[in-house]
Amino acid sequence: MPSPPPANTHQVLEINLISAQGLKPPSSPRRRLQTYAVTWIDPDTKLRTRVDKLGGHNPTWNDKFLFRVSPEFLAGDTSSVCVVIYAIGTFRDHLVGTVRFFISNMLSRDADKSTPCFSAFQIRRPSGRFHGVMNIGAMVMDGSGFPALEKIPAIGYRDLMGEKIQQRRRKTVEEKSKELKEEEVLSSESCDNSCTEEGEGESSTASSSSSPRTLKDWNGVRELAGNKALTMSASGFLCCLVSQRSVHQQFSPTNPSLER
């Protein structure tokens, strides 16, 4: 009997950093409060949200991150996720607060981990006091649906979608270049055929146009010959009239020479 396929040894933990309320800005910056959050499970791999430029003290990020985790990590009591909030500064970014929560508190062992869970956690300021809350969602998915996480331990949804979009754009560009090449081949073939047909048409047109010209030239010759004949006949007719008049005068009864 064939051996069963090996079981998937890792799962994907999705962390959604949704928003925060009641942030207390650092005292040093004089500009409008613009914040972002950084999250990680392993400090060697940290992922960052986009910068919220409109929310101020109540920012909204709604960025999702995927972490490759093992079943042992999900079952551990001390397995945790860290989140740090920063404010954009003129020369450097300033720490606003931190959040650290345990997976066991976020995802119940008895409940279905594939169902998203949402919770609000207090934000600890650099002084150690709590000020404001952060809204976070989490769920667990099968790792077989994310082949990108087989090479890297974590990735953001925006980066993942950007990679897919680049692949789609690359395919689209290749398809367009292929279509352009096919169109060029078809246009060159049609051009050759049209040039051949035009050459044949020009030759037939030239032969057909030459015949009226030849006839016109021939008619011109005939007209010229006819004009010459008319001229000659007209001159002969005039000469005949002059000779007859002279003869008539010579033999006329009133001619005095005849009377003598």
C-alpha positions in Angstrom: 0.0 0.0 0.0 1.3 3.5 -0.8 2.4 5.5 2.2 0.1 8.4 3.2 1.4 11.9 2.4 3.3 13.6 5.2 1.2 15.8 7.5 1.7 19.5 7.4 4.2 20.4 10.1 3.4 24.1 10.4 0.3 26.4 10.6 -0.3 30.1 9.9 -1.2 32.6 12.6 -2.9 35.7 11.2 -2.6 38.8 13.3 -4.8 41.8 12.4 -3.7 45.1 13.9 -7.0 47.0 13.5 -6.9 50.3 15.4 -6.1 52.1 18.7 -7.9 54.6 20.8 -6.8 57.2 23.3 -3.1 57.3 22.4 -1.0 59.8 24.3 1.6 61.4 22.0 5.2 61.9 23.1 6.0 65.3 24.5 8.9 66.0 22.1 7.2 66.1 18.7 5.5 69.3 17.6 3.9 68.0 14.5 0.6 66.2 14.0 0.4 62.7 15.5 1.0 60.1 12.8 1.6 56.6 14.0 2.4 53.1 12.8 2.8 49.7 14.6 5.4 47.0 14.5 4.6 43.4 15.4 6.6 40.2 15.7 6.7 36.7 17.3 10.5 36.3 16.7 12.5 39.5 17.2 14.5 38.7 14.1 11.5 39.1 11.9 9.4 42.3 12.5 6.6 43.5 10.3 5.3 47.0 10.1 1.9 48.5 9.3 1.2 51.5 7.1 1.4 55.0 8.6 -1.9 56.5 9.8 -1.9 60.2 8.8 -5.5 61.1 9.7 -6.5 59.4 12.9 -4.2 61.2 15.3 -5.0 59.9 18.8 -7.3 57.2 17.3 -5.4 55.7 14.4 -6.7 52.9 12.1 -4.3 50.6 10.4 -6.3 47.4 9.6 -3.2 45.6 8.4 -2.9 41.8 8.5 0.2 39.7 9.0 0.9 36.0 8.6 3.3 34.1 10.8 4.5 30.5 10.3 4.1 28.7 13.6 4.2 25.2 14.9 1.4 23.4 16.8 3.6 23.4 19.9 3.8 27.2 19.7 0.0 27.5 19.5 -0.4 25.1 22.4 2.1 26.8 24.7 1.0 28.8 27.7 3.8 31.4 27.3 3.6 31.9 23.5 3.0 35.6 22.9 2.8 38.3 20.2 4.5 41.7 20.7 3.3 45.0 19.2 5.0 48.4 19.4 3.5 51.7 18.4 5.7 54.5 17.1 5.0 58.2 16.2 6.6 59.8 13.2 9.2 62.4 14.3 11.3 65.0 12.6 14.7 63.4 13.1 13.6 60.0 14.6 10.5 58.1 15.5 9.2 58.1 19.0 7.9 55.3 21.1 4.2 55.7 22.0 3.5 52.4 23.7 3.7 48.6 23.6 1.2 45.6 23.7 2.1 42.0 24.6 -0.5 39.3 24.7 -0.5 35.5 25.1 -1.9 33.3 22.3 -3.7 31.2 24.9 -5.6 34.2 26.1 -6.5 35.3 22.6 -7.4 31.9 21.1 -9.3 29.5 23.3 -8.2 25.9 23.1 -11.7 24.6 23.1 -13.0 27.0 20.4 -12.3 26.6 16.7 -9.0 28.5 16.0 -10.0 29.0 12.3 -12.7 31.4 13.5 -11.4 35.0 13.9 -11.2 36.3 17.4 -11.1 40.0 18.4 -9.9 41.6 21.6 -8.8 44.9 23.0 -5.5 45.2 25.0 -4.2 48.0 27.1 -1.3 50.0 25.8 1.7 50.4 28.1 3.5 53.7 27.8 7.3 54.0 28.1 6.8 55.1 31.7 5.1 51.8 32.6 1.6 53.2 32.9 -1.3 52.1 30.8 -2.9 54.6 28.5 -5.2 53.8 25.6 -6.3 50.4 24.1 -5.5 48.5 20.9 -7.9 46.4 18.9 -6.4 43.2 17.6 -7.8 40.2 15.7 -6.3 36.7 15.4 -7.0 33.3 13.7 -5.2 30.1 12.7 -5.1 28.7 9.2 -3.7 25.7 7.4 -0.1 26.4 6.1 -0.6 24.5 2.9 -2.6 27.5 1.4 0.4 29.8 1.8 3.4 28.4 -0.2 5.3 31.8 0.3 5.7 31.0 4.0 7.7 27.8 3.2 10.7 30.0 2.6 10.2 32.9 5.0 8.8 32.9 8.6 6.4 35.8 8.2 4.9 38.1 5.7 2.4 41.0 5.5 -0.8 40.7 3.5 0.1 43.8 1.5 3.5 42.3 0.6 1.8 39.0 -0.3 -0.8 40.6 -2.5 1.9 42.8 -4.1 3.9 39.7 -5.0 0.8 38.2 -6.6 0.1 41.4 -8.5 3.6 41.5 -9.8 3.3 38.0 -11.1 0.0 38.8 -12.7 1.5 41.9 -14.3 4.5 39.9 -15.5 2.1 37.4 -17.1 0.0 40.2 -18.6 3.1 41.8 -20.1 4.3 38.5 -21.6 0.8 37.9 -23.1 0.7 41.4 -24.5 4.2 41.1 -26.1 3.1 37.7 -27.6 0.0 39.3 -29.0 2.0 42.2 -30.5 4.4 39.8 -32.1 1.5 37.9 -33.7 -0.1 41.1 -34.9 3.2 42.1 -36.4 3.5 38.8 -38.3 -0.1 39.1 -39.5 0.4 42.7 -40.6 3.6 41.9 -42.5 1.9 39.0 -44.3 -1.1 41.2 -45.2 1.3 43.9 -46.4 3.1 41.5 -48.7 -0.2 40.3 -50.1 -1.5 43.8 -50.6 1.8 44.9 -52.3 1.6 42.0 -54.7 -2.0 42.8 -55.5 -1.2 46.5 -56.0 1.6 45.6 -58.4 -0.7 43.4 -60.4 -3.3 46.1 -60.4 -0.9 48.8 -61.5 0.3 46.7 -64.5 -3.3 46.0 -65.6 -4.1 49.7 -65.1 -1.1 50.7 -67.1 -2.1 48.4 -70.0 -5.7 49.6 -69.9 -4.6 53.3 -69.7 -2.1 52.9 -72.6 -4.8 51.7 -75.0 -6.9 55.0 -74.9 -3.7 57.0 -75.1 -2.7 55.0 -78.2 -6.1 55.5 -79.7 -5.9 59.2 -78.9 -2.6 59.5 -80.6 -3.9 57.5 -83.6 -6.9 59.7 -83.8 -4.6 62.7 -83.7 -2.7 61.3 -86.6 -5.9 60.7 -88.5 -7.2 64.2 -87.7 -3.9 65.7 -88.9 -4.0 63.7 -92.1 -7.6 64.7 -92.6 -6.8 68.4 -92.1 -4.0 68.1 -94.7 -6.3 66.5 -97.2 -8.9 69.2 -96.7 -6.3 71.8 -97.1 -5.0 70.2 -100.3 -8.6 69.9 -101.7 -9.4 73.4 -100.8 -6.3 74.7 -102.5 -7.1 72.7 -105.6 -10.6 73.9 -105.7 -9.4 77.5 -105.5 -6.9 76.9 -108.3 -9.6 75.4 -110.4 -11.9 78.4 -109.9 -9.1 80.9 -110.9 -8.2 78.9 -114.0 -11.8 78.7 -115.1 -12.2 82.5 -114.6 -9.2 83.2 -116.7 -10.4 81.0 -119.5 -13.8 82.6 -119.4 -12.3 86.0 -119.7 -10.1 84.9 -122.7 -13.1 83.6 -124.7 -15.6 86.2 -123.6 -17.4 88.0 -126.6 -16.6 91.3 -125.1 -12.9 90.7 -125.3 -11.6 93.3 -127.8 -8.7 91.1 -129.0 -11.2 88.6 -130.3 -13.1 91.2 -132.2 -10.1 92.2 -134.1 
